[in-house]
Each structure stands twice: as C-alpha cells, then as structure tokens.
C-alpha cells in the first residue's frame, strides 16, 4: 500500500496487521480524498479504528496539522508506529492504544476537536458506528463543520447519527462510504 498524494506521495506503508484487520484499499482512500478535494488548512483528523494508519497518514500527507490514531490491537499499533516513523510524521500525530471508548475520553481530556473523522470498525460491530458518533457528539469532539466518514460492508441505518447530516453515500464493490457533516446549527 502506498500514500496516494501530497508531500509523501508514493511512499510505501507497512500493512503487517493482526489477522482481524483489513486495510482500506487504495481506490477507496482515493475516493475519500476526491470527496474531500482539499484538506482544510490548520485541520485535525481522527482515524478511529486506525488499523495500519494509512488513512490518517494520507491526511498528514495532504496537509493536516494533526492526526490522532485510535487502535486497540498491539500488532496494529506497531504497524501504525512503523508507518509514522517511515513517513517521518512524528510531529503531526498522537497515537492512543486501547478500546475506542477509553481513547475518546482520553482525547477529550486533551481538548482536541476534529475537522475530519474516519470511522472504520470491524464490520460485524455495527453498534460501534452509533456508539462512536454518540461519544464524539456528547464529548464535543467535532468542530462545527466536521466531515465524518464511515466505511462499511453492511447497510447502515442512517437515522441514528444524531446531529450529523447525511452528505452522500458511495458504493465501491461490497464496501460503502457514508459521508456526514456536522449540523451547522449546533
């Protein structure tokens, strides 16, 4: 897997992950960033359920000031750290190891708010989408115009996403990306 665009374009990334994790494919990463088009200056991104960290590193490569990685697996944390070191991204990241709920509470304690959030939990854990969105909103971790991107192989009931407004949905084979914007009236 490679970084698609930006200052790290073409750099290879480690994908030596635990046996339960499937990395986001290059074509899907490319599709995500074609929707974003241009990363906002001075922005922060959260790569929740980060796996290899490839999506977060793509955000850094395209100009994000800070990317926060949240991951539970020791093998995947090692992979993320290897990719951070390889891309010399240490000054642009924070890595949280553990359950995503605990990590989100720790992120809240650091007074971080995000402009972009990528949520890609194990596909069989449909409840993680709703739980993550609820925690992000309840803990005020989303900036006013935050773009939240969900990746799934399952149909997601889009009616439970709180104050997020459905922006668009894109199908890529079996996988689907759903894009939400935080409600401007907040």
MIBA-604761 format. One record per residue (C-alpha): residue in one letter; z, y, x. Coordinates in steps of 0.05 Angstrom, whole numbers, padded with zeros to 5 digits. Layout:
NODE  res      pz      py      px
NODE    a       Z       Y       X
...
# end
This chain:
NODE  res      pz      py      px
NODE    x   00000   00000   00000
NODE    x  -00017   00070   00024
NODE    x   00002   00141   00009
NODE    x  -00056   00167  -00033
NODE    x  -00057   00242  -00020
NODE    x  -00022   00301   00012
NODE    x   00006   00310   00081
NODE    x   00020   00235   00091
NODE    x  -00047   00212   00062
NODE    x  -00068   00143   00086
NODE    x  -00001   00123   00116
NODE    x   00016   00051   00103
NODE    x   00080   00036   00065
NODE    x   00125  -00025   00070
NODE    x   00127  -00068   00007
NODE    x   00174  -00122   00031
NODE    x   00214  -00123  -00033
NODE    x   00261  -00171  -00068
NODE    x   00228  -00225  -00109
NODE    x   00241  -00189  -00175
NODE    x   00205  -00124  -00158
NODE    x   00132  -00108  -00168
NODE    x   00108  -00044  -00134
NODE    x   00070   00008  -00174
NODE    x  -00004  -00004  -00159
NODE    x  -00045   00048  -00122
NODE    x  -00090   00060  -00182
NODE    x  -00030   00075  -00226
NODE    x   00000   00122  -00174
NODE    x  -00067   00157  -00171
NODE    x  -00069   00163  -00247
NODE    x   00002   00191  -00249
NODE    x  -00015   00246  -00199
NODE    x  -00081   00262  -00233
NODE    x  -00040   00278  -00296
NODE    x   00009   00320  -00255
NODE    x  -00050   00350  -00218
NODE    x  -00009   00394  -00172
NODE    x   00065   00385  -00155
NODE    x   00103   00449  -00170
NODE    x   00130   00489  -00111
NODE    x   00205   00481  -00097
NODE    x   00208   00420  -00143
NODE    x   00254   00359  -00143
NODE    x   00236   00289  -00166
NODE    x   00276   00228  -00184
NODE    x   00248   00158  -00170
NODE    x   00294   00116  -00214
NODE    x   00289   00040  -00202
NODE    x   00252   00061  -00139
NODE    x   00230  -00007  -00111
NODE    x   00193   00009  -00047
NODE    x   00199   00084  -00059
NODE    x   00123   00091  -00059
NODE    x   00121   00138  -00119
NODE    x   00176   00183  -00091
NODE    x   00142   00186  -00023
NODE    x   00078   00206  -00058
NODE    x   00117   00264  -00089
NODE    x   00141   00285  -00019
NODE    x   00071   00279   00009
NODE    x   00045   00325  -00046
NODE    x   00098   00379  -00034
NODE    x   00163   00363  -00070
NODE    x   00223   00394  -00035
NODE    x   00270   00337  -00051
NODE    x   00262   00266  -00078
NODE    x   00321   00225  -00099
NODE    x   00313   00149  -00098
NODE    x   00358   00105  -00141
NODE    x   00356   00030  -00128
NODE    x   00403  -00029  -00138
NODE    x   00372  -00082  -00092
NODE    x   00394  -00086  -00019
NODE    x   00325  -00112   00001
NODE    x   00291  -00054  -00035
NODE    x   00339  -00002  -00005
NODE    x   00319  -00028   00064
NODE    x   00246  -00022   00045
NODE    x   00256   00050   00019
NODE    x   00293   00069   00083
NODE    x   00238   00038   00126
NODE    x   00186   00078   00088
NODE    x   00226   00143   00094
NODE    x   00233   00132   00169
NODE    x   00159   00113   00177
NODE    x   00136   00175   00139
NODE    x   00188   00220   00174
NODE    x   00213   00243   00105
NODE    x   00288   00242   00121
NODE    x   00295   00317   00109
NODE    x   00267   00312   00038
NODE    x   00306   00253   00009
NODE    x   00372   00227  -00018
NODE    x   00380   00152  -00029
NODE    x   00430   00124  -00079
NODE    x   00444   00050  -00078
NODE    x   00473   00015  -00138
NODE    x   00468   00010  -00213
NODE    x   00426   00066  -00242
NODE    x   00482   00090  -00288
NODE    x   00530   00098  -00230
NODE    x   00476   00131  -00188
NODE    x   00460   00181  -00244
NODE    x   00534   00200  -00248
NODE    x   00535   00210  -00172
NODE    x   00472   00252  -00176
NODE    x   00505   00295  -00229
NODE    x   00564   00307  -00182
NODE    x   00515   00336  -00132
NODE    x   00489   00386  -00184
NODE    x   00418   00363  -00179
NODE    x   00366   00376  -00233
NODE    x   00295   00348  -00233
NODE    x   00225   00373  -00248
NODE    x   00197   00302  -00247
NODE    x   00228   00235  -00264
NODE    x   00194   00168  -00255
NODE    x   00227   00110  -00293
NODE    x   00201   00040  -00278
NODE    x   00257  -00011  -00292
NODE    x   00247  -00086  -00295
NODE    x   00200  -00093  -00354
NODE    x   00245  -00142  -00391
NODE    x   00300  -00089  -00392
NODE    x   00272  -00046  -00448
NODE    x   00341  -00017  -00462
NODE    x   00342   00014  -00392
NODE    x   00290   00066  -00414
NODE    x   00332   00092  -00471
NODE    x   00397   00088  -00431
NODE    x   00366   00126  -00372
NODE    x   00337   00181  -00416
NODE    x   00403   00188  -00453
NODE    x   00442   00194  -00388
NODE    x   00391   00244  -00359
NODE    x   00398   00288  -00420
NODE    x   00473   00280  -00431
NODE    x   00487   00297  -00358
NODE    x   00438   00355  -00358
NODE    x   00396   00328  -00300
NODE    x   00329   00353  -00327
NODE    x   00301   00422  -00314
NODE    x   00272   00458  -00374
NODE    x   00200   00436  -00364
NODE    x   00214   00368  -00332
NODE    x   00159   00316  -00336
NODE    x   00187   00246  -00348
NODE    x   00140   00188  -00334
NODE    x   00154   00117  -00358
NODE    x   00117   00055  -00334
NODE    x   00119  -00008  -00375
NODE    x   00081  -00071  -00394
NODE    x   00115  -00070  -00463
NODE    x   00105  -00025  -00523
NODE    x   00160   00027  -00520
NODE    x   00188   00054  -00585
NODE    x   00176   00128  -00570
NODE    x   00221   00153  -00626
NODE    x   00285   00145  -00585
NODE    x   00271   00194  -00529
NODE    x   00318   00249  -00550
NODE    x   00293   00320  -00537
NODE    x   00233   00296  -00498
NODE    x   00165   00308  -00529
NODE    x   00110   00257  -00522
NODE    x   00055   00288  -00480
NODE    x   00007   00229  -00471
NODE    x   00001   00154  -00462
NODE    x  -00047   00119  -00415
NODE    x  -00063   00045  -00412
NODE    x  -00082   00012  -00346
NODE    x  -00096  -00062  -00359
NODE    x  -00029  -00091  -00380
NODE    x   00011  -00031  -00357
NODE    x   00022   00034  -00394
NODE    x   00047   00101  -00371
NODE    x   00080   00146  -00422
NODE    x   00090   00219  -00406
NODE    x   00143   00263  -00438
NODE    x   00160   00337  -00429
NODE    x   00230   00363  -00438
NODE    x   00233   00405  -00501
NODE    x   00225   00479  -00484
NODE    x   00275   00498  -00539
NODE    x   00333   00469  -00501
# end
